C-alpha cells in the first residue's frame, strides 16, 4: 500500500521556487566541507566524509525525496556541518572542554513506544540530573555574532517544531515535542552522519547497509564530545540519556561509557510495533513523494525482532564493565511512576531526595503516559498479523515475563499509543536476568 501526503503538492510548489532550488554542485560542496572538517579533527572524525557520502547517495538513489525533502535534507546537513565547525572553534579557544569528565550516565533504552520518553522526562525532573534538550541538539552554542543579544535558541526551535507539526499532521499526538523536551541521542550522533535517525525519517536502505557494516564507534565517541561541550557551558551533573536505538550499538555505547547505568524498558511488541510503523510513516511523509506502508511495517518488524534478540542476549550474559542493568516494564512506569524511579535509584545505589520526588510526581500527574494522545490506526495496513507477532516475540515476552496487551490489534480496539486500560492490572515482577 502506498500513501501520498495531501500536503505534497503545496510543499513541492514552494520548494520549486527559484530561491529554493538546489544547485547541481551542492553535494560536492557539502562533501568538501565534511572532508575539511575531517582533516581538521583527524583522526577522531575520519568517518565523517564517508558517512556523509553514503547518506547523500541514499538520498539521491533510494529515498524518493520530494523537492521539499531535498530542501529539508540540505538544511539538516548544513546545520550539522555548521555545528561541527563551531565545536572545533570552541575547542581551539578552550582545549579544557575535551577534559570534561562524563561519569556514570543513566542511559535508557529498550523497545520503542514503551515508555522510554516518559521515564526520560521523569528522571529529568531531578535537579541532580541533566538531560539534553531539543534546542541544544539543534543549536549547541549561541550565535557567535550575537553574544550581546538575548538567547533565542529555544524559541527558534519551538517555531521550527511547530512548523514541522503543520507539515506532519498528527505528529504532536504520536510524539509530543517542544524545545525543552529531553531529546534522543540519535540527534547527537546524527552530527557524524552515523545514526539510525536517518533510517527512520527516510527510506535509505543503502545507507543502512553502510552503517550496519561500519558500526557506531565514531558516532559514540562524538556523542561524549558533544556532552563535554554542553557540560562546559551548563555545569556538571549526572547525565540522563535515552534512545531505543542504543539496543543496536551496545558495544560502541559501553566502549565509550564503561560505567554507564543502563535501563531497559520492555513492552509487548505486538502492541507497540504498529505504533512504531505509524510514527515512521508520519515522520517520512513530508520528505518523500510517497510512503510504502507495507515496506515500513516489514522494516520495523525485522529491526525489532533483531532488537529483542539482542536484549535477551545482553540480559543472559552481561559482559560489560558497567553495572548490571535495570529492567522495567511499561505498565510499571505508568501505574507507579514515582515508585519505579525509586526502585531504579536503589538498584544503582543512588539517592532521591524528597523535593525531587515531588517534582517527579507532579510531572507524572500533569503528563500521564508522557502526554501521548489516543491514536487509532489499523495495524493490518502495515502488514502486521497478531498471531505472527505473538509467535515471533514469544521468546522475548517469556524471557522478560511481559504481560501481553489485549489480543485485538485492529483500529476497533480503541487502543492508541498510550495503551491505556480503564482498570490497569497490577504490574508483576519480571524474571531477573
MIDREN-836058 format. One record per residue (C-alpha): residue in one letter; x, y, z. Coordinates in pm, 1 decimal. Each point is the difference from the previous one (the first is absolute). Layout:
N
  res      east     north        up
    a         X         Y         Z
...
***
This chain:
433
  res      east     north        up
    x       0.0       0.0       0.0
    x     130.1     343.8     -97.1
    x    -103.4     326.5     159.9
    x      67.7     347.1    -126.6
    x     -15.9     302.3     226.3
    x    -280.5     239.7     -84.3
    x     241.0     286.3      73.2
    x     259.8    -108.8    -254.5
    x    -132.8     211.0    -290.0
    x      24.1     312.3     218.4
    x     341.4     -93.6     142.0
    x     138.3     -88.2    -340.5
    x    -128.0     324.4    -145.8
    x     179.4     203.0     267.8
    x     319.6    -202.9     -35.8
    x       4.3      52.7    -378.2
    x      20.3     378.6      35.9
    x     328.8     127.3    -147.1
    x     128.1     116.5     338.7
    x     -23.1    -354.1     135.8
    x     140.0    -201.9    -289.1
    x     302.6    -211.5      82.5
    x     302.0      56.4    -221.2
    x     148.1    -303.8    -179.1
    x     329.6      42.1     182.4
    x    -153.7      13.2     348.7
    x      97.4    -360.0      79.2
    x     361.2      72.5     -94.0
    x       1.6     311.0     217.7
    x    -138.9    -190.8     298.2
    x     254.5    -278.4     -46.4
    x     284.7     252.4     -22.7
    x    -109.0     156.5     329.4
    x     -24.5    -341.3     166.9
    x     346.4     -94.7    -128.0
    x     146.3     324.9     133.0
    x    -155.5     -62.0     341.2
    x     127.3    -357.9      -1.9
    x     352.0     121.2     -75.6
    x     -14.1     258.6     277.3
    x    -125.6    -251.3     259.6
    x     204.7    -299.2    -119.0
    x       4.7    -276.1     112.1
    x    -316.2      33.4     207.2
    x    -225.8      85.3    -295.4
    x     150.3    -218.5    -272.2
    x    -341.3    -152.2     -70.6
    x    -178.6     332.1     -49.6
    x      43.9      41.5    -376.9
    x     -69.5    -366.8     -86.9
    x    -310.7       8.3     218.2
    x    -131.7     314.5    -166.6
    x      79.0    -149.5    -340.0
    x    -202.0    -312.4      82.5
    x    -292.5     212.5     118.7
    x       2.9     228.0    -305.3
    x      10.9    -302.9    -228.9
    x    -303.5    -148.3     176.0
    x    -188.2     329.1     -13.7
    x      62.9      21.6    -373.8
    x     -67.7    -363.3     -94.6
    x    -221.2    -155.2     270.5
    x    -207.4     256.7     182.7
    x    -225.1     131.8    -280.5
    x      26.8     346.1     152.8
    x    -254.4     261.1     -88.1
    x     133.4     346.7     -88.7
    x     -84.3     101.9     355.1
    x     183.3    -308.6     125.9
    x     311.1     109.6    -189.0
    x     -22.4     345.1     155.7
    x     -49.9    -142.0     349.7
    x     286.1    -250.1     -35.8
    x     242.3     271.3    -106.9
    x    -105.3     227.4     286.8
    x      57.6    -289.7     238.4
    x     345.0     -80.6    -137.3
    x     103.7     366.9      -6.6
    x    -101.8      31.8     363.8
    x     200.6    -303.2     105.4
    x     309.0     119.2    -185.7
    x     -38.8     347.2     149.3
    x     -26.8    -143.9     350.6
    x     308.8    -214.8     -54.5
    x     196.9     303.8    -114.3
    x    -112.3     191.0     308.9
    x      96.7    -283.1     234.0
    x     350.5      -9.6    -150.0
    x      28.5     378.5      33.2
    x     -99.4     -16.8     367.2
    x     249.3    -280.7      65.6
    x     276.9     209.0    -154.0
    x    -101.6     287.6     226.7
    x     -40.4    -213.5     314.7
    x     183.0    -337.3     -24.2
    x    -115.5     -85.8     354.0
    x    -339.9     -87.6    -147.7
    x     136.8    -338.0    -107.2
    x     116.6     -70.3     356.0
    x    -351.7      25.6     140.5
    x     -82.1    -329.7     177.0
    x    -326.3    -171.6     -93.6
    x     -58.4    -243.9     282.9
    x    -253.0    -283.8      46.3
    x    -284.8     130.7    -217.8
    x    -346.4    -151.5      33.7
    x     -90.4    -134.7    -345.4
    x    -352.7    -113.2     -87.8
    x     -62.0    -238.9    -286.4
    x    -229.2    -289.0     -89.9
    x    -304.0     -43.5    -217.2
    x    -120.9     320.6    -170.2
    x    -342.1     134.0      96.7
    x      35.4    -177.6     333.4
    x      23.0     293.3     239.3
    x     365.4      90.2     -56.7
    x     -84.0     366.8     -65.5
    x    -234.8       9.3     299.6
    x     270.9    -138.1     230.6
    x     258.5     233.4    -154.0
    x    -220.4     298.1      80.0
    x     -54.9    -118.1     357.8
    x     372.0     -43.4      66.7
    x      72.1     341.7    -149.7
    x    -211.4     154.2     279.4
    x     263.2     -88.7     259.4
    x     227.6     306.8      34.0
    x     292.4    -238.4      55.2
    x     -43.5    -112.9    -361.5
    x      29.2     178.6    -330.1
    x    -143.7    -100.8    -336.3
    x      86.5     121.8    -347.1
    x    -288.9     220.3    -112.6
    x    -130.5      25.0    -354.8
    x     124.9     353.0     -49.1
    x     351.3     -99.8     108.2
    x      29.5    -266.3    -269.2
    x    -103.7     252.6    -265.4
    x     208.7     293.3     125.5
    x     262.7    -112.5     254.7
    x     154.7     347.8      11.6
    x    -143.8     351.9     -22.3
    x      65.3     193.0    -319.9
    x     358.0     123.3      22.2
    x     -88.1     335.9    -155.3
    x    -293.5      57.4     238.0
    x     164.4     -47.5     338.2
    x    -143.4     329.6     124.1
    x    -360.4     -91.5     -93.1
    x    -256.8    -212.9     185.6
    x      38.2    -372.8     -57.2
    x    -294.0     -97.4    -220.4
    x     110.2    -350.9     -95.6
    x    -283.0    -173.6     185.1
    x    -255.8     235.8    -152.1
    x     134.4     -66.7    -349.5
    x     -22.5    -375.3      52.7
    x    -356.1      29.4     130.4
    x     -92.9     181.7    -320.8
    x     175.9    -263.8    -210.7
    x    -179.5    -282.7     180.0
    x    -332.5     178.2     -39.1
    x      66.0      37.8    -371.8
    x      92.3    -364.1     -38.5
    x    -311.8     -98.5     193.5
    x    -203.8     182.8    -263.4
    x     179.3    -191.9    -273.5
    x     -40.7    -333.1     182.8
    x    -359.7      -5.4     130.3
    x     -45.0    -223.5     299.6
    x     362.9      17.9     114.5
    x     -86.8     181.1     322.9
    x    -231.1    -283.7      98.2
    x     237.6    -287.6     -74.3
    x     321.1     177.1     107.9
    x     -56.6     322.4     198.7
    x     305.1     221.8     -18.8
    x     106.9     354.0      85.1
    x     330.4     178.3      37.6
    x      39.8     -98.7     366.0
    x     -85.8    -367.9     -48.7
    x     286.9    -237.5      84.6
    x     127.6    -112.4    -338.9
    x     118.7    -338.8    -124.9
    x     369.0     -72.0     -46.3
    x     -51.7     -71.5    -370.0
    x     -16.3     376.2     -55.9
    x     350.9      27.3     140.9
    x     152.6    -287.6    -196.5
    x    -169.0     135.1    -314.2
    x     268.0     271.7      -1.1
    x     244.0    -271.6    -108.7
    x    -251.9    -123.3    -259.7
    x      12.7    -334.4     180.9
    x    -345.5     -30.4     148.7
    x    -309.3    -214.6     -39.0
    x    -190.7     326.0      14.4
    x      47.4      34.3    -378.5
    x    -138.0    -348.9     -51.4
    x    -314.5      99.7     190.0
    x     -73.9     324.1    -181.6
    x      86.4    -128.0    -349.6
    x       7.4    -325.1    -193.4
    x     375.4     -40.8     -43.6
    x      85.8    -373.5     -22.4
    x     344.9      53.2    -154.0
    x      94.5     238.7     282.1
    x    -131.6    -245.8     258.5
    x     212.7    -276.5    -153.0
    x     306.0     228.8      14.2
    x     -68.8      89.4     364.5
    x     -52.7    -361.7     104.6
    x     333.4     -92.3    -159.0
    x     181.9     306.4     135.0
    x    -122.5     -13.8     358.9
    x     -64.2     281.4     247.1
    x     332.6      49.8     176.9
    x      77.9     341.0    -148.5
    x    -352.9     121.6      61.2
    x      15.2     -78.7     372.0
    x     343.2     150.0      43.4
    x    -146.8     318.4    -143.0
    x    -303.9     -42.0     227.3
    x     224.6      36.2     304.3
    x     176.5     297.0    -158.1
    x    -336.5     170.1     -52.1
    x     -91.7     -53.8     366.3
    x     335.1     148.7     102.2
    x     -88.0     317.6    -188.9
    x    -340.1      26.3     167.8
    x     150.4     -78.5     338.6
    x     265.8     268.6     -40.1
    x    -280.4     252.0     -54.9
    x    -259.4    -117.6     251.5
    x     190.4    -175.0     279.1
    x      56.4    -357.2     113.2
    x    -294.4    -212.1     104.1
    x     -92.3    -359.8     -66.5
    x    -107.8     -49.5    -360.7
    x    -329.6    -172.7     -75.3
    x       0.1    -121.2    -360.5
    x    -243.0    -196.2    -212.2
    x     -50.2    -177.7    -329.6
    x    -154.6    -336.6     -89.3
    x     261.8     -20.0    -276.0
    x     274.2     -48.8     260.3
    x    -111.7    -365.3      -4.2
    x     173.9     -36.0    -337.2
    x     328.8     152.9     115.9
    x      65.2    -121.3     354.4
    x     363.8     -85.4     -72.1
    x      72.0     348.1    -134.4
    x    -202.7     173.4     271.7
    x     160.2    -183.9     291.6
    x     341.5      26.9    -159.2
    x     -31.0     377.0      45.5
    x    -193.6      -9.3     329.3
    x     128.9    -309.8     183.8
    x    -158.5     116.6     327.7
    x    -342.8      72.5    -150.7
    x    -310.9     -92.8     196.2
    x    -220.9    -170.0    -257.7
    x    -379.3      -8.9      22.6
    x    -197.5    -232.6    -229.4
    x    -372.3      67.2     -44.2
    x    -221.5    -284.0    -124.8
    x    -347.6     -27.8    -147.4
    x    -193.0    -254.2    -204.7
    x     128.5      51.4    -357.9
    x    -330.9    -108.4    -152.5
    x    -146.9     319.6     139.5
    x     280.6     245.0     -64.6
    x     118.1     -93.6    -351.6
    x    -310.2     141.0    -174.9
    x      65.7     323.1     189.3
    x     366.3       1.6    -107.5
    x    -103.0     -52.9    -362.5
    x    -258.6     276.0      23.7
    x     254.2     245.5     145.2
    x     248.4     -90.4    -274.4
    x    -264.9      67.6    -263.8
    x     -86.3     337.4     158.0
    x     366.5     102.2      12.9
    x      77.5    -103.6    -358.3
    x    -307.5     150.3    -164.0
    x     119.8     363.9     -30.1
    x     329.5     -99.8    -162.4
    x    -100.8    -270.7    -247.3
    x    -218.2       0.0    -305.8
    x    -172.1    -311.1     134.5
    x      29.0    -241.0     289.3
    x     -25.1    -377.1     -37.6
    x    -171.8     -92.4     324.8
    x      42.8    -376.7     -45.0
    x     371.9      53.1     -51.0
    x       8.2     210.5     318.3
    x    -179.1    -274.9     190.4
    x     243.3    -265.8    -120.2
    x     301.8     212.4      86.9
    x    -132.8      73.4     349.3
    x     -74.6    -368.9      56.0
    x     343.6    -115.0    -117.0
    x     182.7     264.5     202.3
    x    -173.7     -66.9     328.4
    x      -0.7    -375.7     -32.8
    x     378.8      39.4     -13.8
    x     -13.3     257.9     281.9
    x    -197.5    -236.3     224.7
    x     258.7    -273.6     -59.0
    x     279.9     241.6      91.8
    x    -170.7      92.0     327.3
    x     -46.8    -366.6      92.1
    x     365.7     -70.2     -75.0
    x     118.9     301.4     199.1
    x    -207.9     -96.2     304.8
    x     122.7    -360.4      -6.0
    x     365.2      91.5     -13.8
    x      80.6     354.4     106.3
    x     362.8      11.4    -111.6
    x      55.2     371.6      45.4
    x     182.9     183.0     278.8
    x    -312.1     206.2      67.4
    x    -216.2    -108.1     295.6
    x    -283.4    -246.3     -72.8
    x    -290.2     179.9    -171.2
    x    -336.9      86.3     147.6
    x    -293.4    -159.3    -182.9
    x    -349.1     149.4      25.7
    x    -330.7     -42.3    -179.0
    x    -219.0     268.1    -153.4
    x    -289.7     -89.5     229.0
    x     213.5      52.1     307.7
    x     107.5     347.1    -111.5
    x    -355.8     107.9     -79.6
    x    -164.1    -154.8     307.2
    x     264.4     106.3     255.1
    x     229.4     264.8    -148.4
    x     157.9     129.0     320.4
    x      48.9    -346.4     150.2
    x     158.5    -112.3    -327.9
    x     250.1     285.5      18.5
    x      73.5     -83.8     364.4
    x      66.9    -365.5     -87.2
    x     224.7     108.8    -286.1
    x     200.6     224.0     233.8
    x      30.4    -273.8     262.1
    x     121.5    -243.1    -266.0
    x     294.6     227.3     -80.5
    x      66.1     112.9     358.4
    x    -124.8     352.8     -65.6
    x    -210.2     221.4     227.9
    x    -317.5     189.1     -85.5
    x     -79.8     289.0     228.6
    x    -352.2     103.2      96.0
    x     -10.0     315.9    -211.7
    x     104.6    -191.0    -311.9
    x    -265.3    -263.1      72.1
    x    -266.1     268.9      19.0
    x     109.7     144.6    -333.2
    x     -16.6    -344.0    -160.6
    x    -348.3     -60.0     141.1
    x    -124.5     332.7    -131.1
    x     131.6     -70.2    -349.0
    x    -154.0    -347.2      -1.8
    x    -336.1     144.6     101.8
    x      18.5     283.1    -254.0
    x     106.0    -221.7    -290.2
    x    -120.9    -354.2      61.0
    x     147.5    -242.2    -253.9
    x     233.7     277.6    -108.4
    x    -275.0     214.4    -153.5
    x     -70.8    -235.8    -290.6
    x    -340.9       3.9    -162.6
    x    -230.4    -293.4     -72.6
    x      84.8     -79.0    -359.5
    x    -204.0    -245.0    -203.2
    x     130.7    -178.1    -309.0
    x     -35.1    -340.2    -159.5
    x     314.7    -212.4      48.2
    x     -95.7    -213.8    -299.8
    x      82.7     302.4    -216.7
    x     364.5     -66.3      87.2
    x     -27.6    -374.2     -61.9
    x      -6.7     -99.3     366.6
    x    -177.1    -320.9      98.7
    x     -69.4     -42.8     376.4
    x      74.3    -372.9       4.2
    x     323.8      47.7    -190.9
    x     114.4     272.4     238.3
    x     -78.3    -217.1     303.2
    x     202.4    -282.3    -150.9
    x     297.6     212.6     -98.1
    x      27.6     167.0     341.5
    x     -99.6    -289.6     224.3
    x     358.2     -54.5     117.8
    x      40.5     371.5      81.9
    x    -329.0      21.4     191.9
    x      74.7    -317.7     192.8
    x     359.1      94.5      80.1
    x    -100.0     333.1     154.2
    x    -335.8    -130.3     131.7
    x    -186.9     269.6    -188.5
    x    -373.7      27.0      45.4
    x    -149.2      -4.0    -347.9
    x    -239.3     272.2    -108.6
    x    -347.1     -71.4    -126.6
    x       4.1    -237.3    -296.8
    x    -215.7     228.8    -215.5
    x     230.7     215.1    -213.4
    x    -248.3     155.7    -240.4
    x    -104.8     362.8      11.4
    x    -329.3    -112.9     152.1
    x     184.6     -85.4     321.1
    x      19.0     368.7      81.9
    x     351.6     -40.6     133.6
    x     232.6     280.8     -94.9
    x     365.8      63.5      74.5
    x     -73.1      41.8     368.3
    x    -123.9    -357.0      22.5
    x    -220.4     116.3     284.5
    x    -231.3    -243.5     177.9
    x    -298.0     114.0     202.8
    x     116.4    -227.4     285.4
    x     367.6     -79.8     -59.0
    x     116.3    -323.2     161.2
    x     266.0      13.0     267.7
    x     342.3     -39.8    -160.4
    x     170.7    -324.2      86.2
    x     372.7     -37.4      45.8
    x     186.8    -134.7    -298.7
    x     259.6    -268.4      40.1
    x     338.0     135.4      93.3
    x     250.6     -39.4    -280.6
***
